[in-house]
Amino acid sequence: MKKYSFLLTLIAGLIVSCSPVKDVAYFAQFTKEINSVNESLFDARIKPKDLLSITIVSTEPEASRRYNLFTPQAQEITNSLNSQPTIQSYLVDNEGNIELPILGVLNVKGLNTKEVEALIEERLKPYFTGEMPIITIRILNYSVNVLGEVLRPGRFVSNNERITIFEGLALAGDMTIYGRRDNVKVLREAANGERVIYTVNLNDRKIFNSPAYFLEQNDVVYVEPNQSRANSARYGAAENHRISTLSVLISLATMATTIYSITRTR
């Protein structure tokens, strides 16, 4: 009986644990070398609820005092070592606006950071007679979430405002052997508030032209389990139940045999 149970368990384990190489490897359907990919450089677009850092550095003391900007030439060298530019963070509202001192309300929805820098510089031109200030804008909340069949699911921050789906999976420790390479979901909230779900096949060369190839801020990547994982869960539960039932029956049979033996000796 125990030998039979062991053989069943071994066979079930072999069945559910076999994942074909084609289900585990990336780029499995790439039949020829890709010399180049027709894609434009990616620039992150600002959305409502984004948190922007805005740094403005000026060398004009008068203008700097007016706008409370950083002026390295107006400070002693020893003090400048400990000084930092004025960094302000601004939350983009539901209409895509931010409000800056003096300059007022700016609509930044759908713009990239370079375009916003140019917009602010244009607004500042009437107030500067000489060299224009240096404007730097960053998206502080540029992060993605990776869930499902990966080694380390979680939230990951991008410091350069650019992250591909492969880089996102790498940050999560890559997929497990139970992750579906051909049916990865990317959940995204567009600038207009619409929620979109993209289905991505990592084995298809068209992945490079997918709108989900470059992940946007707050995207959620979900890796579905493959059939091997589903079979493992199903057979595992059934086998555990069968073994538990068998153990109870063996215990009852042993008890009955013991009672019978004691009764016969009397």
Backbone as numpy.savetxt, mean C-alpha at the origin, in Angstrom:
# Nx Ny Nz CAx CAy CAz Cx Cy Cz
-5.79 -48.74 12.09 -6.62 -47.52 12.09 -5.76 -46.26 12.09
-4.75 -46.23 12.97 -3.88 -45.06 13.05 -3.07 -44.89 11.76
-2.65 -46.03 11.19 -1.90 -45.96 9.94 -2.75 -45.39 8.82
-4.02 -45.82 8.77 -4.95 -45.33 7.75 -5.18 -43.83 7.90
-5.34 -43.38 9.17 -5.54 -41.95 9.43 -4.33 -41.14 8.99
-3.14 -41.67 9.26 -1.91 -40.96 8.88 -1.80 -40.82 7.37
-2.14 -41.90 6.65 -2.06 -41.86 5.19 -3.03 -40.85 4.61
-4.25 -40.79 5.15 -5.23 -39.81 4.68 -4.73 -38.39 4.88
-4.17 -38.15 6.07 -3.65 -36.81 6.37 -2.51 -36.43 5.44
-1.62 -37.39 5.17 -0.48 -37.14 4.29 -0.93 -36.84 2.87
-1.90 -37.61 2.37 -2.40 -37.41 1.01 -3.08 -36.06 0.87
-3.91 -35.70 1.87 -4.59 -34.40 1.83 -3.58 -33.26 1.84
-2.53 -33.42 2.67 -1.51 -32.37 2.74 -0.79 -32.19 1.42
-0.49 -33.32 0.75 0.18 -33.23 -0.55 -0.70 -32.58 -1.59
-2.00 -32.86 -1.53 -2.94 -32.30 -2.51 -3.03 -30.80 -2.37
-3.20 -30.32 -1.14 -3.47 -28.89 -0.93 -2.21 -28.05 -0.94
-1.04 -28.68 -0.76 0.18 -27.87 -0.66 0.88 -27.66 -1.99
0.43 -28.33 -3.03 1.09 -28.22 -4.32 0.58 -27.00 -5.06
1.43 -25.99 -5.18 1.10 -24.79 -5.95 1.98 -24.78 -7.19
1.39 -24.88 -8.38 2.19 -24.88 -9.60 3.07 -23.64 -9.68
4.23 -23.80 -10.34 5.16 -22.68 -10.47 4.51 -21.51 -11.17
3.65 -21.78 -12.16 3.01 -20.70 -12.90 2.09 -19.87 -12.03
1.64 -20.43 -10.89 0.78 -19.68 -9.98 1.57 -18.87 -8.98
2.88 -19.11 -8.89 3.72 -18.44 -7.90 4.61 -17.38 -8.52
5.11 -17.65 -9.72 6.07 -16.74 -10.36 5.37 -15.50 -10.91
6.10 -14.37 -10.92 5.62 -13.16 -11.59 5.98 -13.23 -13.08
5.27 -12.42 -13.89 5.55 -12.29 -15.32 5.50 -13.63 -16.04
4.65 -14.55 -15.58 4.61 -15.89 -16.15 4.14 -15.90 -17.59
3.33 -14.92 -17.98 2.78 -14.90 -19.34 3.59 -14.00 -20.28
4.74 -13.50 -19.84 5.58 -12.67 -20.70 6.34 -13.59 -21.65
5.98 -13.56 -22.91 6.56 -14.50 -23.87 7.77 -13.93 -24.60
7.99 -12.62 -24.52 9.15 -12.03 -25.17 9.66 -10.87 -24.35
10.89 -10.48 -24.64 11.53 -9.41 -23.89 10.84 -8.08 -24.14
10.71 -7.29 -23.07 10.14 -5.96 -23.19 11.29 -4.96 -23.23
11.50 -4.36 -24.38 12.60 -3.42 -24.53 12.29 -2.06 -23.93
11.04 -1.66 -24.01 10.64 -0.37 -23.46 9.16 -0.40 -23.15
8.75 0.44 -22.25 7.35 0.54 -21.86 6.88 1.94 -22.18
5.77 2.03 -22.89 5.24 3.33 -23.29 4.45 3.92 -22.14
5.12 4.71 -21.32 4.45 5.31 -20.18 5.07 6.68 -19.90
4.24 7.59 -19.46 4.73 8.92 -19.10 5.20 8.90 -17.65
6.02 9.87 -17.30 6.47 9.98 -15.92 5.28 10.24 -15.01
5.29 9.58 -13.86 4.15 9.68 -12.95 4.32 10.87 -12.03
3.27 11.66 -11.91 3.22 12.76 -10.95 1.95 12.59 -10.12
2.12 12.51 -8.81 0.97 12.36 -7.93 0.07 13.59 -8.02
-1.23 13.35 -8.04 -2.21 14.42 -8.09 -2.84 14.61 -6.71
-3.03 15.86 -6.35 -3.55 16.19 -5.02 -5.05 15.94 -4.97
-5.48 15.36 -3.85 -6.89 15.03 -3.64 -7.40 15.72 -2.38
-8.72 15.83 -2.23 -9.27 16.32 -0.96 -8.80 15.45 0.20
-8.57 16.08 1.34 -8.10 15.45 2.57 -6.61 15.12 2.55
-5.91 15.50 1.48 -4.46 15.38 1.50 -3.87 16.41 2.46
-2.75 16.06 3.07 -2.05 16.98 3.95 -0.77 17.43 3.26
-0.67 18.72 2.99 0.46 19.26 2.25 1.40 20.02 3.18
2.69 19.82 2.99 3.67 20.68 3.66 4.13 21.72 2.65
4.17 22.98 3.08 4.57 24.07 2.20 5.73 24.81 2.85
6.88 24.77 2.21 8.08 25.45 2.70 8.43 26.58 1.74
8.58 27.79 2.27 8.92 28.96 1.45 10.17 29.60 2.04
11.22 29.68 1.24 12.49 30.25 1.68 12.80 31.48 0.83
13.06 32.61 1.49 13.32 33.87 0.78 14.64 34.48 1.25
15.30 35.21 0.35 16.54 35.92 0.69 16.30 37.42 0.85
15.06 37.87 0.71 14.74 39.29 0.87 14.25 39.53 2.30
15.03 40.21 3.14 14.65 40.41 4.54 13.30 41.09 4.73
13.02 42.11 3.93 11.76 42.84 4.10 10.57 41.96 3.79
10.63 41.27 2.67 9.53 40.38 2.30 9.43 39.22 3.29
10.55 38.78 3.78 10.54 37.67 4.73 9.85 38.07 6.03
10.12 39.29 6.51 9.45 39.75 7.73 7.95 39.88 7.50
7.58 40.29 6.30 6.16 40.47 5.99 5.41 39.14 5.99
6.07 38.10 5.46 5.40 36.80 5.34 5.96 35.75 6.29
6.83 36.19 7.20 7.40 35.27 8.18 8.12 34.11 7.50
8.95 34.45 6.50 9.68 33.43 5.77 11.08 33.26 6.34
11.77 32.23 5.86 13.12 31.92 6.31 14.13 32.74 5.50
15.04 33.44 6.19 16.04 34.28 5.52 17.43 33.90 5.98
18.12 32.99 5.30 19.44 32.55 5.76 20.48 33.65 5.79
20.41 34.64 4.90 21.41 35.69 4.87 21.23 36.70 5.99
20.10 36.70 6.63 19.82 37.68 7.67 20.15 37.16 9.06
20.74 35.97 9.15 21.03 35.38 10.45 22.51 35.11 10.59
22.95 35.06 11.81 24.34 34.69 12.08 24.54 33.23 11.70
25.78 32.89 11.33 26.07 31.52 10.91 25.79 30.54 12.04
26.17 30.92 13.26 25.98 30.00 14.38 24.50 29.77 14.65
23.69 30.79 14.46 22.25 30.62 14.67 21.61 29.85 13.53
22.12 30.05 12.31 21.49 29.41 11.16 21.66 27.89 11.20
22.68 27.43 11.91 22.85 25.99 12.02 21.69 25.34 12.75
21.08 26.08 13.66 19.97 25.54 14.43 18.61 25.98 13.90
18.60 26.80 12.88 17.33 27.31 12.37 16.78 26.40 11.29
15.48 26.47 11.08 14.79 25.69 10.08 13.86 26.58 9.29
13.63 26.26 7.99 12.66 27.02 7.23 11.27 26.91 7.87
10.46 27.93 7.59 9.09 27.91 8.09 8.30 26.86 7.33
7.91 25.81 8.00 7.17 24.72 7.38 5.74 24.73 7.91
4.80 24.88 7.02 3.39 24.86 7.39 2.72 23.69 6.69
1.80 23.04 7.38 1.02 21.97 6.76 -0.41 22.44 6.59
-0.98 22.07 5.48 -2.33 22.51 5.13 -3.15 21.31 4.69
-4.36 21.20 5.24 -5.27 20.12 4.87 -6.15 20.59 3.71
-6.16 19.81 2.65 -6.99 20.14 1.49 -8.44 19.82 1.84
-9.34 20.80 1.68 -10.73 20.57 2.06 -11.47 19.76 0.99
-12.75 19.51 1.23 -13.54 18.66 0.33 -13.68 19.24 -1.07
-13.53 20.56 -1.19 -13.61 21.20 -2.51 -12.24 21.28 -3.19
-11.21 20.81 -2.51 -9.88 20.83 -3.09 -9.13 22.12 -2.85
-9.52 22.89 -1.82 -8.91 24.19 -1.55 -7.99 24.15 -0.34
-6.98 25.03 -0.36 -6.20 25.35 0.83 -6.19 26.87 0.96
-5.99 27.35 2.17 -5.97 28.79 2.40 -4.63 29.20 2.98
-3.94 30.10 2.28 -2.64 30.58 2.71 -2.73 32.02 3.20
-1.90 32.38 4.19 -1.88 33.78 4.63 -1.55 34.72 3.47
-2.22 35.85 3.43 -2.02 36.88 2.40 -2.56 36.43 1.04
-2.17 35.24 0.60 -2.55 34.79 -0.74 -3.99 34.33 -0.83
-4.57 33.94 0.28 -5.97 33.55 0.28 -6.19 32.10 -0.13
-7.33 31.83 -0.75 -7.74 30.47 -1.08 -7.17 30.06 -2.44
-6.58 28.87 -2.47 -6.06 28.31 -3.71 -6.71 26.96 -3.94
-7.19 26.72 -5.15 -7.74 25.41 -5.50 -6.62 24.54 -6.07
-6.32 23.46 -5.39 -5.18 22.62 -5.77 -5.60 21.21 -6.17
-6.88 20.93 -6.16 -7.34 19.57 -6.49 -6.96 19.21 -7.92
-6.37 18.04 -8.08 -6.00 17.56 -9.40 -4.66 18.06 -9.89
-4.01 18.95 -9.14 -2.69 19.45 -9.52 -1.60 18.59 -8.91
-0.42 18.58 -9.53 0.72 17.96 -8.87 1.48 19.02 -8.08
2.48 18.60 -7.34 3.16 19.55 -6.44 3.89 20.65 -7.21
4.46 20.33 -8.36 5.15 21.35 -9.15 4.18 22.41 -9.65
2.99 21.99 -10.01 1.99 22.94 -10.48 1.52 23.85 -9.35
1.42 23.31 -8.15 1.03 24.14 -7.00 2.15 25.12 -6.66
3.39 24.67 -6.74 4.52 25.58 -6.50 4.50 26.74 -7.49
4.21 26.44 -8.75 4.14 27.49 -9.77 2.97 28.43 -9.50
1.86 27.89 -9.01 0.69 28.71 -8.70 0.99 29.68 -7.56
1.65 29.19 -6.51 2.00 30.05 -5.38 3.02 31.10 -5.80
3.99 30.70 -6.60 5.00 31.65 -7.07 4.35 32.78 -7.87
3.38 32.44 -8.69 2.69 33.46 -9.49 1.94 34.44 -8.59
1.34 33.91 -7.52 0.61 34.78 -6.59 1.57 35.68 -5.80
2.81 35.24 -5.59 3.78 36.00 -4.80 4.53 37.06 -5.61
4.49 36.97 -6.91 5.28 37.88 -7.76 5.06 39.36 -7.46
3.83 39.83 -7.22 3.64 41.26 -6.96 4.33 41.75 -5.69
4.70 40.84 -4.79 5.25 41.23 -3.50 6.77 41.14 -3.45
7.39 40.67 -4.52 8.85 40.53 -4.54 9.43 41.32 -5.70
10.42 42.15 -5.41 11.05 42.97 -6.45 12.31 42.32 -7.01
12.90 41.43 -6.25 14.14 40.79 -6.69 13.95 39.31 -6.89
14.83 38.56 -6.25 14.80 37.11 -6.40 13.55 36.52 -5.76
12.90 35.62 -6.49 11.70 34.97 -5.97 12.08 33.93 -4.92
11.19 33.69 -3.96 11.48 32.68 -2.93 11.48 31.27 -3.52
12.11 30.38 -2.79 12.11 28.96 -3.17 10.93 28.29 -2.49
10.09 27.65 -3.27 8.86 27.04 -2.75 8.95 25.53 -2.94
8.73 24.81 -1.87 8.75 23.34 -1.92 7.48 22.79 -1.28
6.82 21.90 -2.00 5.57 21.32 -1.52 5.70 19.80 -1.54
5.25 19.16 -0.46 5.25 17.70 -0.37 3.89 17.23 0.11
3.52 16.03 -0.33 2.30 15.38 0.16 2.70 14.52 1.36
2.25 14.89 2.54 2.69 14.22 3.76 2.03 12.87 3.98
0.84 12.69 3.44 0.09 11.46 3.71 0.19 10.46 2.56
1.31 10.48 1.82 1.45 9.57 0.68 1.83 8.18 1.20
0.82 7.37 1.41 1.03 6.02 1.91 0.05 5.08 1.24
0.38 3.78 1.25 -0.50 2.76 0.68 -0.68 1.66 1.72
-1.77 0.92 1.58 -2.08 -0.19 2.49 -2.09 -1.49 1.70
-1.39 -2.50 2.20 -1.31 -3.80 1.52 -1.87 -4.87 2.46
-2.88 -5.59 1.98 -3.58 -6.58 2.80 -3.64 -7.93 2.08
-4.04 -8.96 2.80 -4.26 -10.27 2.19 -3.05 -11.17 2.29
-2.82 -11.95 1.23 -1.78 -12.97 1.24 -0.39 -12.38 0.97
0.09 -11.60 1.93 1.46 -11.07 1.90 2.10 -11.39 3.25
3.42 -11.31 3.29 4.12 -11.69 4.52 3.92 -10.67 5.64
3.94 -9.37 5.29 3.82 -8.33 6.32 2.76 -7.31 5.91
1.48 -7.63 6.06 0.45 -6.65 5.70 0.55 -5.40 6.57
0.20 -4.26 6.00 0.26 -3.03 6.78 0.21 -1.80 5.91
0.49 -0.66 6.55 0.49 0.64 5.88 1.93 1.07 5.66
2.24 1.52 4.44 3.61 1.86 4.08 3.67 3.25 3.46
4.65 4.03 3.91 4.80 5.42 3.48 5.81 5.52 2.35
5.49 6.32 1.34 6.42 6.59 0.24 7.01 7.98 0.44
8.33 8.06 0.45 9.00 9.34 0.66 9.17 10.15 -0.61
9.01 9.51 -1.76 9.21 10.22 -3.02 7.92 10.42 -3.82
6.78 10.14 -3.19 5.47 10.35 -3.82 5.34 9.57 -5.12
5.95 8.40 -5.14 5.86 7.54 -6.31 6.12 6.11 -5.86
5.16 5.23 -6.10 5.32 3.84 -5.71 4.51 2.96 -6.66
5.14 1.94 -7.21 4.44 1.02 -8.11 3.81 -0.11 -7.30
2.97 -0.88 -7.96 2.31 -1.98 -7.25 3.33 -3.04 -6.84
4.38 -3.23 -7.64 5.42 -4.19 -7.27 6.23 -3.69 -6.07
6.49 -2.39 -6.02 7.20 -1.82 -4.88 6.34 -1.92 -3.62
5.04 -1.72 -3.76 4.15 -1.86 -2.61 4.15 -3.27 -2.06
4.12 -4.26 -2.96 4.17 -5.66 -2.52 5.52 -5.99 -1.89
6.59 -5.41 -2.43 7.92 -5.64 -1.85 8.00 -5.09 -0.43
7.41 -3.93 -0.20 7.40 -3.36 1.15 6.66 -4.26 2.12
5.66 -4.99 1.62 4.89 -5.90 2.46 5.53 -7.28 2.55
6.77 -7.41 2.07 7.46 -8.69 2.17 7.14 -9.66 1.05
6.48 -9.19 0.00 6.08 -10.00 -1.16 4.87 -10.88 -0.81
4.28 -11.43 -1.86 3.15 -12.35 -1.65 3.64 -13.66 -1.05
2.73 -14.33 -0.38 3.00 -15.71 0.01 2.75 -16.59 -1.22
3.07 -17.87 -1.13 2.83 -18.77 -2.26 1.34 -18.99 -2.47
0.53 -18.53 -1.52 -0.92 -18.70 -1.64 -1.62 -17.49 -2.25
-0.87 -16.46 -2.64 -1.49 -15.26 -3.20 -1.74 -15.40 -4.69
-2.87 -14.90 -5.15 -3.21 -14.94 -6.58 -2.48 -13.82 -7.32
-1.62 -14.18 -8.22 -0.89 -13.19 -9.01 -1.75 -12.60 -10.12
-2.82 -13.29 -10.48 -3.62 -12.87 -11.63 -4.88 -12.11 -11.26
-5.08 -11.82 -9.98 -6.34 -11.20 -9.57 -6.15 -10.31 -8.33
-5.18 -9.40 -8.41 -4.90 -8.48 -7.31 -5.86 -7.29 -7.40
-6.45 -6.92 -6.28 -7.40 -5.81 -6.25 -6.70 -4.55 -5.72
-6.99 -3.42 -6.38 -6.52 -2.11 -5.92 -7.73 -1.22 -5.71
-7.97 -0.85 -4.46 -9.10 0.02 -4.12 -8.60 1.46 -4.04
-9.30 2.36 -4.74 -8.84 3.75 -4.84 -10.01 4.71 -4.72
-9.78 5.81 -4.00 -10.77 6.88 -3.94 -10.26 8.03 -4.81
-11.04 8.34 -5.85 -10.64 9.37 -6.80 -10.81 10.75 -6.18
-10.31 11.77 -6.90 -10.37 13.14 -6.39 -11.81 13.62 -6.23
-12.73 13.05 -7.02 -14.14 13.45 -6.92 -14.91 12.65 -5.87
-14.21 11.81 -5.12 -14.84 11.02 -4.07 -15.33 9.66 -4.52
-15.27 9.39 -5.82 -15.73 8.10 -6.34 -14.74 7.00 -5.96
-15.27 5.86 -5.52 -14.44 4.72 -5.16 -14.38 3.73 -6.32
-13.17 3.38 -6.69 -12.93 2.52 -7.84 -12.13 1.30 -7.40
-12.46 0.14 -7.97 -11.69 -1.08 -7.72 -11.09 -1.56 -9.04
-9.78 -1.65 -9.08 -9.08 -2.16 -10.26 -8.66 -3.61 -9.99
-8.79 -4.45 -11.01 -8.30 -5.82 -10.93 -7.05 -5.93 -11.79
-5.96 -6.37 -11.19 -4.66 -6.36 -11.85 -4.13 -7.78 -11.98
-3.66 -8.11 -13.18 -3.00 -9.39 -13.43 -1.50 -9.13 -13.52
-0.76 -9.56 -12.52 0.68 -9.30 -12.48 1.46 -10.13 -13.49
0.79 -11.10 -14.11 1.44 -11.92 -15.13 1.23 -11.37 -16.54
0.43 -10.33 -16.66 0.10 -9.76 -17.96 0.99 -8.55 -18.24
1.59 -8.50 -19.42 2.47 -7.39 -19.77 1.72 -6.06 -19.81
0.40 -6.10 -19.91 -0.39 -4.87 -19.93 -0.44 -4.18 -18.56
0.11 -4.85 -17.56 0.12 -4.27 -16.21 0.79 -2.90 -16.21
1.79 -2.71 -17.08 2.54 -1.45 -17.08 1.70 -0.27 -17.57
0.63 -0.56 -18.29 -0.26 0.49 -18.77 -1.53 0.61 -17.94
-1.62 -0.17 -16.88 -2.80 -0.11 -16.02 -2.78 1.15 -15.16
-3.94 1.77 -14.91 -3.99 2.92 -14.00 -3.62 2.56 -12.57
-3.57 1.26 -12.27 -3.21 0.82 -10.92 -1.74 0.43 -10.81
-0.97 0.58 -11.91 0.45 0.23 -11.83 1.17 1.17 -10.87
0.92 2.47 -11.00 1.42 3.42 -10.01 0.34 3.60 -8.95
0.68 3.34 -7.70 -0.27 3.47 -6.62 -0.38 4.93 -6.20
-1.60 5.34 -5.87 -1.83 6.70 -5.40 -1.96 6.71 -3.88
-1.91 7.90 -3.30 -1.99 8.02 -1.86 -3.28 7.39 -1.34
-3.13 6.61 -0.27 -4.23 5.93 0.43 -4.85 4.79 -0.37
-4.19 4.32 -1.42 -4.67 3.12 -2.12 -4.61 1.91 -1.19
-5.50 0.96 -1.43 -5.49 -0.31 -0.69 -5.26 -1.44 -1.69
-4.20 -2.21 -1.49 -3.89 -3.36 -2.34 -4.30 -4.62 -1.58
-5.16 -5.43 -2.22 -5.62 -6.66 -1.58 -5.24 -7.85 -2.44
-4.49 -8.78 -1.85 -4.06 -9.99 -2.54 -4.97 -11.13 -2.14
-5.73 -11.64 -3.10 -6.67 -12.72 -2.81 -5.93 -14.05 -2.63
-6.48 -14.96 -1.80 -5.89 -16.29 -1.67 -6.18 -17.13 -2.91
-5.24 -18.00 -3.28 -5.47 -18.87 -4.44 -6.21 -20.14 -4.03
-6.41 -21.04 -5.01 -7.19 -22.24 -4.75 -6.50 -23.17 -3.76
-5.16 -23.15 -3.77 -4.43 -24.00 -2.83 -4.73 -23.62 -1.39
-4.81 -22.30 -1.13 -5.14 -21.84 0.21 -6.56 -22.23 0.57
-7.49 -22.08 -0.39 -8.88 -22.44 -0.12 -9.01 -23.93 0.16
-8.31 -24.75 -0.65 -8.34 -26.19 -0.42 -7.73 -26.56 0.92
-6.64 -25.87 1.26 -5.98 -26.14 2.53 -6.91 -25.87 3.70
-7.63 -24.75 3.61 -8.56 -24.40 4.68 -9.70 -25.41 4.75
-10.21 -25.80 3.56 -11.35 -26.72 3.55 -10.95 -28.10 4.03
-9.87 -28.67 3.46 -9.44 -30.00 3.85 -8.94 -30.02 5.28
-8.31 -28.94 5.69 -7.80 -28.88 7.06 -8.92 -28.96 8.08
-9.99 -28.22 7.86 -11.13 -28.23 8.79 -11.79 -29.60 8.80
-11.97 -30.18 7.60 -12.62 -31.48 7.51 -11.79 -32.56 8.18
-10.46 -32.51 7.95 -9.58 -33.52 8.53 -9.53 -33.40 10.05
-9.49 -32.19 10.55 -9.49 -31.99 12.01 -10.76 -32.54 12.63
-11.88 -32.29 11.98 -13.15 -32.81 12.50 -13.16 -34.33 12.47
-12.64 -34.91 11.36 -12.63 -36.37 11.25 -11.73 -36.99 12.32
-10.54 -36.39 12.53 -9.62 -36.92 13.54 -10.21 -36.80 14.94
-10.89 -35.69 15.22 -11.52 -35.52 16.53 -12.59 -36.58 16.76
-13.41 -36.80 15.73 -14.46 -37.82 15.85 -13.85 -39.20 16.05
-12.79 -39.48 15.28 -12.13 -40.78 15.38 -11.52 -40.97 16.77
-10.95 -39.92 17.33 -10.35 -40.02 18.66 -11.39 -40.34 19.71
-12.55 -39.70 19.59 -13.64 -39.98 20.54 -14.09 -41.42 20.42
-14.24 -41.91 19.19 -14.67 -43.30 18.99 -13.65 -44.28 19.55
-12.37 -44.00 19.33 -11.32 -44.88 19.86 -11.34 -44.88 21.38
-11.54 -43.70 21.97 -11.60 -43.61 23.44 -12.78 -44.41 23.98
-13.92 -44.28 23.31 -15.10 -45.03 23.75 -14.88 -46.53 23.59
-14.25 -46.93 22.48 -13.99 -48.36 22.26 -13.02 -48.89 23.30
-12.00 -48.11 23.63 -11.03 -48.52 24.65 -11.71 -48.68 26.01
-12.57 -47.70 26.34 -13.28 -47.77 27.61 -14.20 -48.99 27.66
-14.89 -49.25 26.55 -15.79 -50.40 26.51 -15.02 -51.71 26.65
-13.85 -51.77 25.99 -13.02 -52.98 26.08 -12.52 -53.20 27.50
-12.13 -52.11 28.15 -11.64 -52.20 29.54 -12.75 -52.68 30.47
-13.92 -52.11 30.32 -15.05 -52.50 31.17 -15.41 -53.97 30.94
-15.37 -54.38 29.67 -15.70 -55.77 29.33 -14.69 -56.73 29.94
-13.40 -56.34 29.89 -12.35 -57.20 30.45 -12.50 -57.33 31.95
-12.80 -56.22 32.63 -12.98 -56.25 34.08 -14.17 -57.11 34.45
-15.23 -56.99 33.67 -16.45 -57.75 33.95 -16.21 -59.24 33.80
-15.43 -59.65 32.81 -15.17 -61.06 32.56 -14.31 -61.68 33.65
-13.40 -60.89 34.23 -12.51 -61.44 35.27 -13.26 -61.70 36.56
-14.38 -61.06 36.73 -15.14 -61.26 37.96 -15.92 -62.52 37.85
